[in-house]
Amino acid sequence: MGNSSSSTFFGLRGLDPEANAYIEQMFRTFDMNKDGYIDFMEYIAALSLVLRGKMEQKLRWYFKLYDVDGNGCIDRHELLNIIKAIQAINGTEQQVPVEEFTNRVFDKIDVNGDGELSLEEFVEGARKDDEFMEVMMKSLDLAHIAAVIHSRRHSV
């Protein structure tokens, strides 16, 4: 395996803008040296995190993934776009509208009420909110993402 850019690495085409932005953000979090490629060692590190990482490590990675602007906090807009992207990639609809789900998450885990989730609020809140944790786990459901990629390649 040589180097992979985001479009070739994930093999996803024709997604909506939220899903494309999510894929790009996922790629950037795996591209640890920020050279625009995922090399073999970065790939192995990403697989190790996904497959063997402890929950604390995964939650910290999710936080980095969801903090799109890199300011150290997740705002409602960032969380809303990520959840929309997860739905688009997984092809699933939640029983609760995405906006309502996002508001519920913030109401539950934004402890200081400042409209942003700090790393601490995010980690603690995710541990206490099973529904939110389930949505996050879907964002790294590699078996499902691989099946989606496979089906899209064969339908083109």
MOCORHU-V658539 format. One record per residue. N is the residue number from 1. PSI is psi as a letter, one per 30 degrees, with the letter a starting at -180 (999 if undefined). Layout:
n | psi
N | PSI
N | PSI
This chain:
n | psi
1 | k
2 | b
3 | l
4 | k
5 | l
6 | e
7 | e
8 | e
9 | e
10 | f
11 | g
12 | k
13 | l
14 | g
15 | l
16 | l
17 | e
18 | e
19 | e
20 | e
21 | e
22 | e
23 | e
24 | e
25 | e
26 | e
27 | e
28 | e
29 | f
30 | f
31 | i
32 | e
33 | g
34 | h
35 | g
36 | g
37 | l
38 | j
39 | l
40 | e
41 | e
42 | e
43 | e
44 | e
45 | e
46 | e
47 | e
48 | e
49 | e
50 | e
51 | e
52 | f
53 | k
54 | l
55 | e
56 | e
57 | e
58 | e
59 | e
60 | e
61 | e
62 | e
63 | e
64 | e
65 | e
66 | f
67 | i
68 | e
69 | f
70 | g
71 | g
72 | g
73 | l
74 | k
75 | l
76 | e
77 | e
78 | e
79 | e
80 | e
81 | e
82 | e
83 | e
84 | e
85 | e
86 | e
87 | e
88 | e
89 | e
90 | f
91 | h
92 | l
93 | k
94 | l
95 | e
96 | k
97 | k
98 | e
99 | e
100 | e
101 | e
102 | e
103 | e
104 | e
105 | e
106 | e
107 | e
108 | e
109 | f
110 | i
111 | e
112 | f
113 | g
114 | g
115 | g
116 | k
117 | k
118 | l
119 | e
120 | e
121 | e
122 | e
123 | e
124 | e
125 | e
126 | e
127 | e
128 | f
129 | j
130 | e
131 | e
132 | e
133 | e
134 | e
135 | e
136 | e
137 | e
138 | f
139 | f
140 | g
141 | i
142 | e
143 | e
144 | e
145 | e
146 | e
147 | e
148 | e
149 | e
150 | e
151 | e
152 | e
153 | e
154 | f
155 | f
156 | 999
